[in-house]
């Protein structure tokens, strides 16, 4: 491997992105089988009543925040390896981002799903899609509310690869 670490270093480190000597590197996935992999992540953004009402009514100066955030999330999923230094570029076979306004809490819930057939998973792609979609809602609503809060960002489910399935199976 060109970074000075070896497969033995990876195997002996408790964190796969660190060699036994503590140096960061991209994990060697050359011996892993390409399998179908799916990941689902979610999160939310809480808005003021005024910002939430404007978003729902489509009265934001920057336009349709939910449509724009959906596209931003999809674009971010495709570019995760450019944003997160130790991620492998993953060819996505499918990605989707849904944003659901929740009137009771003045929140927008975001859920992203990423799929591939590859030698590594797509958890980071799903998480990056959620974060970017929520940041886009923030950007489009900040003229009305600078105190918005993003939270609850988490991996909900993943399946595929050596470790199998984890989390709630969303179907």
C-alpha positions as CSV (number, residue, x, y, z in Angstrom):
1,X,0.0,0.0,0.0
2,X,1.3,3.4,-0.9
3,X,0.7,5.1,2.5
4,X,3.3,3.1,4.4
5,X,0.8,0.9,6.1
6,X,0.1,-2.8,5.4
7,X,-2.9,-5.1,5.6
8,X,-1.4,-6.4,8.9
9,X,-1.3,-2.9,10.3
10,X,-5.0,-2.5,9.5
11,X,-5.9,-5.9,11.0
12,X,-4.1,-5.0,14.3
13,X,-5.7,-1.5,14.7
14,X,-9.0,-1.3,16.5
15,X,-10.0,1.6,14.2
16,X,-9.8,0.6,10.5
17,X,-8.9,4.1,9.3
18,X,-5.8,4.1,11.6
19,X,-2.7,2.0,11.1
20,X,-1.1,0.3,14.1
21,X,1.2,3.3,14.2
22,X,-1.8,5.7,14.4
23,X,-1.5,7.1,10.8
24,X,-4.8,7.8,9.0
25,X,-5.3,6.0,5.7
26,X,-8.0,4.8,3.4
27,X,-9.0,1.2,4.3
28,X,-7.9,-1.4,1.8
29,X,-11.1,-3.1,0.5
30,X,-9.4,-4.9,-2.3
31,X,-10.2,-8.3,-0.9
32,X,-13.8,-7.6,0.0
33,X,-16.6,-9.0,-2.2
34,X,-18.9,-6.6,-4.0
35,X,-22.3,-7.1,-2.5
36,X,-25.6,-5.2,-2.5
37,X,-25.5,-2.6,0.3
38,X,-28.2,-0.3,1.6
39,X,-28.1,2.5,4.2
40,X,-30.9,4.7,5.6
41,X,-30.3,7.8,7.7
42,X,-32.5,10.5,9.1
43,X,-32.5,13.8,10.9
44,X,-34.6,16.9,11.4
45,X,-34.5,20.7,11.4
46,X,-36.7,22.7,13.8
47,X,-37.9,26.1,12.6
48,X,-39.8,29.0,14.1
49,X,-43.5,29.1,13.5
50,X,-43.1,31.9,10.9
51,X,-40.3,30.2,9.0
52,X,-42.2,26.9,9.0
53,X,-45.4,28.6,7.7
54,X,-43.5,30.3,4.9
55,X,-41.7,27.1,4.0
56,X,-45.0,25.2,3.8
57,X,-46.8,27.9,1.9
58,X,-43.9,28.2,-0.6
59,X,-43.3,31.9,0.4
60,X,-39.6,31.8,0.8
61,X,-37.6,34.4,-1.2
62,X,-35.1,31.8,-2.3
63,X,-37.8,29.5,-3.7
64,X,-39.0,25.9,-2.9
65,X,-36.8,24.9,0.0
66,X,-37.9,21.2,0.1
67,X,-37.3,20.6,-3.6
68,X,-34.0,22.4,-3.5
69,X,-33.0,20.5,-0.3
70,X,-33.9,17.1,-1.9
71,X,-31.7,17.8,-4.9
72,X,-28.9,19.1,-2.6
73,X,-29.1,15.9,-0.6
74,X,-28.9,13.7,-3.7
75,X,-25.9,15.7,-5.0
76,X,-24.1,15.4,-1.7
77,X,-24.6,11.6,-1.6
78,X,-22.9,11.3,-5.0
79,X,-20.0,13.5,-3.7
80,X,-19.4,12.1,-0.3
81,X,-15.9,10.8,-1.0
82,X,-14.9,14.4,-2.0
83,X,-16.2,15.8,1.3
84,X,-15.1,13.1,3.8
85,X,-11.4,12.5,3.5
86,X,-11.2,8.8,4.2
87,X,-14.3,7.6,2.3
88,X,-14.0,5.5,-0.8
89,X,-15.8,6.7,-3.9
90,X,-18.9,4.5,-4.2
91,X,-20.9,4.0,-7.3
92,X,-24.5,4.6,-6.2
93,X,-27.1,2.4,-7.9
94,X,-30.0,4.3,-6.2
95,X,-30.4,7.3,-3.8
96,X,-33.5,9.0,-2.5
97,X,-34.1,11.9,-0.1
98,X,-37.5,12.6,1.4
99,X,-38.4,15.7,3.4
100,X,-41.6,15.7,5.4
101,X,-42.9,18.9,7.1
102,X,-44.3,18.1,10.6
103,X,-46.7,20.9,11.5
104,X,-47.1,20.0,15.2
105,X,-43.4,20.4,16.0
106,X,-42.5,23.0,13.2
107,X,-39.9,20.5,12.1
108,X,-38.9,19.1,8.7
109,X,-37.9,15.4,8.9
110,X,-35.4,14.2,6.4
111,X,-34.7,10.6,5.4
112,X,-32.1,9.4,2.9
113,X,-31.5,6.0,1.4
114,X,-28.4,5.1,-0.5
115,X,-27.8,1.8,-2.4
116,X,-24.9,0.2,-4.2
117,X,-23.3,-3.0,-5.2
118,X,-19.7,-2.6,-4.1
119,X,-17.0,-3.7,-1.7
120,X,-17.9,-1.1,0.9
121,X,-21.1,0.4,2.4
122,X,-23.0,3.5,1.9
123,X,-23.7,4.7,5.4
124,X,-21.7,7.9,4.9
125,X,-23.5,8.7,1.7
126,X,-26.9,8.5,3.4
127,X,-25.7,10.5,6.4
128,X,-24.1,13.2,4.1
129,X,-27.3,13.4,2.1
130,X,-29.4,14.1,5.3
131,X,-26.9,16.7,6.6
132,X,-26.7,18.5,3.3
133,X,-30.5,18.5,2.8
134,X,-31.1,19.9,6.3
135,X,-28.4,22.6,5.8
136,X,-30.1,23.6,2.6
137,X,-33.4,24.1,4.4
138,X,-31.5,26.2,6.9
139,X,-29.9,28.3,4.1
140,X,-33.2,28.9,2.4
141,X,-35.0,29.8,5.6
142,X,-32.3,31.8,7.5
143,X,-33.8,35.2,6.5
144,X,-36.8,34.3,8.7
145,X,-35.1,32.3,11.5
146,X,-31.4,32.2,12.4
147,X,-32.2,30.1,15.4
148,X,-33.1,26.9,13.6
149,X,-31.8,23.7,15.1
150,X,-30.6,20.6,13.3
151,X,-30.7,17.4,15.2
152,X,-31.4,13.7,15.4
153,X,-29.0,12.9,12.6
154,X,-28.3,9.1,12.8
155,X,-28.0,6.0,10.8
156,X,-31.3,4.1,11.0
157,X,-30.4,1.0,9.1
158,X,-27.7,-0.7,7.0
159,X,-27.4,-4.0,5.4
160,X,-25.0,-5.8,3.2
161,X,-21.3,-6.8,3.5
162,X,-19.6,-8.9,6.2
163,X,-21.4,-7.3,9.1
164,X,-24.8,-8.0,7.7
165,X,-27.9,-6.0,8.8
166,X,-28.0,-3.4,11.6
167,X,-30.8,-1.2,12.9
168,X,-34.5,-0.8,12.0
169,X,-35.3,-2.4,8.7
170,X,-37.3,0.3,6.8
171,X,-38.3,-2.2,4.1
